[in-house]
Amino acid sequence: MRLTRLVTDYLLGWIVLAVLAGVVFPPLAGITRFSTPILVVMVGSTALLLSVDDVRSVNRRVLSGILLAHGVMPVLAFGIARSLGLPPAITAGFVLLGAVTPELVSPTMTALADGDVALSSISLVTIGVVSVGYVPAIVPGLLGGTVHVAGGRLVTELLIAVVLPMALAIFARSRYERVVARYDNYYPAVAAVMVVLIIGGVAAANASLLRGSQLVLLTVVGTLSLNVLGYGLGWTATSLAGGTPRERTAGTFAVGMRDFAVAAALVVASGFPAAAALPAVCFGIVEMATSAGLARLTRAR
């Protein structure tokens, strides 16, 4: 138990260390060859905390507001990247980051902020399913051929690494809840370890870019903008849908927190240029810092 808390409570620190390790030791890029199984374990371990009853209990109107806000995120990401004059590969990374699922630890942050954890979790699952069609449609559409996107590979990767482990985990939770629930304290830590592994691998693959350049600074500015605007968009969408304060908190994290590890893994597995993972690396550090501060502020209120 103490070990699992060491992993989850200090996740931001582990992420920073993973990025530094990747920059200092580029051969760690070999980890990216295992991006798909890492992603399967990461998604599946998080989804094991959900049951079919959780899916049925959420406010569908508020959930619809979160889905609409999610749909805007890749367009917002594209606009930010273009306004900063970022190159096509980095822009592709921003669009993919905006289009993927909410961050896998967003339900945890929602819980820390005393928000609606069930709504946050179901948003994660629903967007994961929707992403199979949405991501391959919106990403090439916004990029307009500036970066080659293998749509078939992207769909296959989303099905294998996101939707399938989610479905199997929810089924296992519902069918064998007593057995699965015994290990609830371990699932977040397992997911966190997978996050650290994949972010270290993609940082190593982009070591030359991360070793000090104006491009990194612009990317950090862009990811911070996307993160903060996403929080505002999530809060606004759930407010307009008539959400309670706890539901608005869940929507804020569900939209503002993007799954940087999923985005980074998809960059590798779907054949994007390696530089397209740079926004995911920067966003991971930014969102872990801002979400922790926001959770503390929200709970205090």
C-alpha positions as a printed Julia matrix, in Angstrom:
301×3 Matrix{Float64}:
   0.0     0.0     0.0
   2.8     2.4     0.87
   4.48    1.69   -2.48
   1.3     2.37   -4.48
   0.82    5.7    -2.73
   4.44    6.59   -3.43
   3.68    6.13   -7.13
   0.31    7.9    -7.29
   0.89   10.74   -4.82
   4.08   11.84   -6.53
   3.09   11.16  -10.14
   4.15   14.63  -11.31
   7.63   14.04   -9.91
   7.9    10.64  -11.6
   6.81   12.18  -14.91
   9.45   14.91  -14.66
  12.1    12.3   -13.81
  10.99   10.16  -16.78
  11.32   13.12  -19.15
  14.78   13.95  -17.78
  15.85   10.3   -18.08
  14.69   10.24  -21.7
  16.61   13.42  -22.54
  19.8    12.18  -20.87
  19.55    8.6   -22.17
  18.03    8.54  -25.68
  18.22    4.7   -26.04
  15.16    4.65  -23.73
  13.26    5.39  -26.94
  13.2     1.59  -27.35
  10.32    1.57  -24.84
   8.09    2.99  -27.56
   8.2    -0.36  -29.38
   5.9    -1.62  -26.63
   3.51    1.34  -26.77
   0.44   -0.78  -27.58
   0.73   -3.29  -24.7
   1.64   -0.45  -22.32
  -1.49    1.4   -23.42
  -3.65   -1.72  -23.0
  -2.46   -2.19  -19.41
  -2.85    1.52  -18.64
  -6.42    1.79  -19.95
  -7.53   -1.59  -18.64
  -6.27   -1.04  -15.09
  -8.16    2.25  -14.87
 -11.39    0.82  -16.3
 -11.36   -2.01  -13.75
 -12.67    0.54  -11.26
 -15.91    0.9   -13.27
 -19.05   -1.23  -13.43
 -22.14   -1.28  -15.62
 -24.11    0.31  -12.77
 -21.72    3.27  -12.84
 -22.49    3.71  -16.54
 -26.24    3.8   -15.87
 -26.1     6.3   -13.01
 -24.82    9.45  -14.73
 -26.75   12.57  -15.75
 -27.01   12.11  -19.52
 -27.66   15.77  -20.23
 -24.48   16.83  -18.45
 -22.58   13.99  -20.13
 -23.78   15.31  -23.51
 -22.39   18.74  -22.59
 -19.01   17.18  -21.82
 -19.05   15.33  -25.16
 -19.8    18.55  -27.05
 -16.97   20.34  -25.25
 -14.65   17.43  -26.04
 -15.56   17.77  -29.71
 -14.29   21.36  -29.7
 -10.91   20.54  -28.14
  -9.01   19.41  -31.29
 -10.24   22.5   -33.14
  -9.06   24.64  -30.24
  -5.73   22.8   -30.21
  -5.3    23.38  -33.95
  -6.01   27.09  -33.56
  -3.47   27.43  -30.73
  -0.76   25.61  -32.7
  -1.37   27.7   -35.82
  -1.42   30.98  -33.87
   2.0    30.1   -32.42
   3.38   29.28  -35.87
   4.33   25.72  -34.94
   5.51   23.31  -37.68
   3.12   20.7   -39.16
   4.39   17.74  -37.09
   3.95   19.63  -33.8
   0.54   20.89  -34.96
  -0.46   17.28  -35.65
   0.53   16.41  -32.1
  -1.64   19.21  -30.73
  -4.66   18.09  -32.75
  -4.24   14.47  -31.67
  -3.85   15.6   -28.05
  -7.09   17.56  -28.26
  -8.97   14.64  -29.82
  -7.97   11.76  -27.51
  -9.68   10.64  -24.31
  -9.6    12.6   -21.05
  -6.62   11.9   -18.8
  -6.87    8.5   -17.1
  -6.23   10.1   -13.71
  -8.98   12.73  -14.2
 -11.42   10.71  -12.02
  -8.78   10.75   -9.29
  -8.37   14.51   -9.57
 -12.17   14.84   -9.59
 -12.33   12.84   -6.36
  -9.65   15.05   -4.77
 -11.74   18.09   -5.72
 -14.92   16.49   -4.27
 -16.51   16.22   -7.72
 -18.76   13.6    -9.34
 -16.36   10.68   -9.86
 -18.95    8.49  -11.63
 -19.59   11.2   -14.23
 -15.85   11.7   -14.73
 -15.29    7.98  -15.17
 -18.17    7.47  -17.6
 -17.03   10.49  -19.62
 -13.68    8.75  -19.96
 -15.27    5.52  -21.18
 -17.78    7.19  -23.51
 -15.18    9.39  -25.16
 -12.92    6.35  -25.48
 -15.61    4.59  -27.54
 -16.5     7.7   -29.56
 -12.81    8.33  -30.32
 -12.69    5.3   -32.63
 -14.66    7.25  -35.21
 -13.97   10.82  -34.13
 -10.16   10.85  -33.96
  -9.53    9.39  -37.46
 -12.11   11.8   -38.88
 -11.12   15.07  -37.2
  -7.32   14.76  -37.2
  -6.78   14.39  -40.99
  -9.56   16.89  -41.63
  -7.89   19.65  -39.63
  -4.37   18.89  -40.86
  -5.42   19.05  -44.5
  -2.72   16.71  -45.78
   0.2    18.6   -44.2
   1.04   15.45  -42.23
   0.28   11.92  -43.42
  -2.19   10.2   -41.1
  -2.69    6.45  -41.43
  -6.41    6.4   -40.64
  -6.66    2.61  -40.68
  -3.78    2.2   -38.22
  -5.27    4.86  -35.97
  -8.67    3.11  -35.86
  -7.06   -0.27  -35.21
  -4.91    1.12  -32.42
  -7.87    2.83  -30.75
  -9.91   -0.38  -30.89
  -7.13   -2.61  -29.58
  -5.55   -0.31  -27.02
  -8.5     1.77  -25.76
 -11.96    0.38  -26.48
 -11.24   -3.35  -26.05
  -9.46   -3.1   -22.66
 -12.17   -0.73  -21.42
 -14.94   -3.12  -22.42
 -13.22   -6.18  -20.98
 -12.4    -4.39  -17.72
 -15.97   -3.15  -17.2
 -17.3    -6.65  -17.95
 -14.84   -8.18  -15.47
 -15.82   -5.65  -12.82
 -19.52   -6.36  -13.31
 -19.18  -10.15  -13.55
 -16.53  -10.75  -10.89
 -16.8    -7.64   -8.74
 -15.86   -9.31   -5.46
 -12.58  -10.6    -6.89
 -11.75   -7.49   -8.89
 -12.54   -5.14   -6.0
  -9.9    -6.75   -3.79
  -7.19   -4.98   -5.75
  -8.81   -1.55   -6.21
  -5.96    0.15   -4.38
  -3.46   -1.13   -6.93
  -5.09   -0.24  -10.27
  -4.28    3.51  -10.2
  -0.65    2.74   -9.38
  -0.38    0.27  -12.27
  -1.8     2.89  -14.65
   0.59    5.5   -13.27
   3.62    3.25  -13.88
   2.52    2.77  -17.5
   2.18    6.56  -17.89
   5.73    7.06  -16.61
   7.08    4.36  -18.95
   5.5     5.72  -22.12
   6.32    9.36  -21.36
   9.96    8.41  -20.73
  10.1     6.55  -24.03
   8.65    9.36  -26.13
  10.83   11.91  -24.33
  13.87    9.84  -25.35
  12.61    9.73  -28.94
  12.44   13.54  -28.88
  15.61   14.11  -26.85
  17.16   16.39  -29.46
  14.1    18.66  -29.46
  13.85   18.74  -25.68
  17.48   19.79  -25.17
  16.66   23.47  -25.11
  15.05   25.22  -28.05
  12.53   27.95  -28.74
  10.23   25.24  -30.12
   9.93   23.64  -26.69
   9.07   26.98  -25.09
   6.36   27.66  -27.67
   5.0    24.15  -27.19
   4.8    24.65  -23.42
   2.94   27.94  -23.94
   0.55   26.17  -26.32
  -0.1    23.24  -24.02
  -0.72   25.52  -21.03
  -3.2    27.5   -23.13
  -4.99   24.33  -24.23
  -5.1    23.01  -20.67
  -6.51   26.2   -19.11
  -8.99   26.86  -21.91
 -10.11   23.23  -21.67
 -10.88   23.67  -17.98
 -12.97   26.72  -18.79
 -14.73   24.97  -21.66
 -15.61   21.96  -19.49
 -16.95   24.13  -16.68
 -19.02   26.23  -19.11
 -20.48   23.22  -20.96
 -21.6    21.47  -17.78
 -23.0    24.72  -16.36
 -25.1    25.31  -19.49
 -26.34   21.71  -19.21
 -27.63   22.45  -15.69
 -24.94   20.52  -13.85
 -24.55   20.59  -10.09
 -21.32   21.97   -8.59
 -19.95   18.41   -8.32
 -20.86   17.7   -11.95
 -19.25   20.97  -13.08
 -16.08   19.94  -11.28
 -16.1    16.59  -13.09
 -16.66   18.3   -16.45
 -13.83   20.74  -15.83
 -11.3    17.95  -15.37
 -12.79   15.69  -18.06
 -12.34   18.33  -20.76
  -9.28   20.21  -19.55
  -7.18   17.13  -18.81
  -6.15   15.33  -22.02
  -4.59   11.88  -21.94
  -1.05   12.8   -22.91
   0.16    9.19  -22.51
  -2.49    7.88  -24.92
  -1.63   10.66  -27.37
   2.09    9.89  -27.09
   1.49    6.16  -27.59
  -0.76    6.77  -30.6
   1.91    8.97  -32.2
   4.29    6.01  -32.15
   1.82    3.23  -32.95
  -0.01    5.08  -35.73
   3.02    6.25  -37.68
   3.02    9.98  -36.92
   6.36   11.83  -37.08
   8.26   11.42  -33.79
   8.13   15.19  -33.18
   4.34   14.95  -32.94
   4.8    13.51  -29.43
   6.37   16.74  -28.14
   3.01   18.38  -27.22
   2.07   15.25  -25.27
   5.32   15.33  -23.27
   4.93   19.02  -22.43
   1.22   18.72  -21.71
   1.8    15.87  -19.26
   3.94   18.04  -17.01
   1.7    21.09  -17.37
  -1.61   19.36  -16.65
  -0.36   17.37  -13.66
   0.78   20.6   -12.03
  -2.34   22.64  -12.84
  -4.81   19.87  -11.99
  -3.27   19.33   -8.56
  -3.53   23.04   -7.82
  -7.07   23.26   -9.18
  -8.21   20.24   -7.15
  -6.85   21.8    -3.96
  -8.48   25.16   -4.73
 -11.85   23.61   -5.62
 -11.95   21.44   -2.51
 -11.07   24.41   -0.32
 -14.06   26.31   -1.7
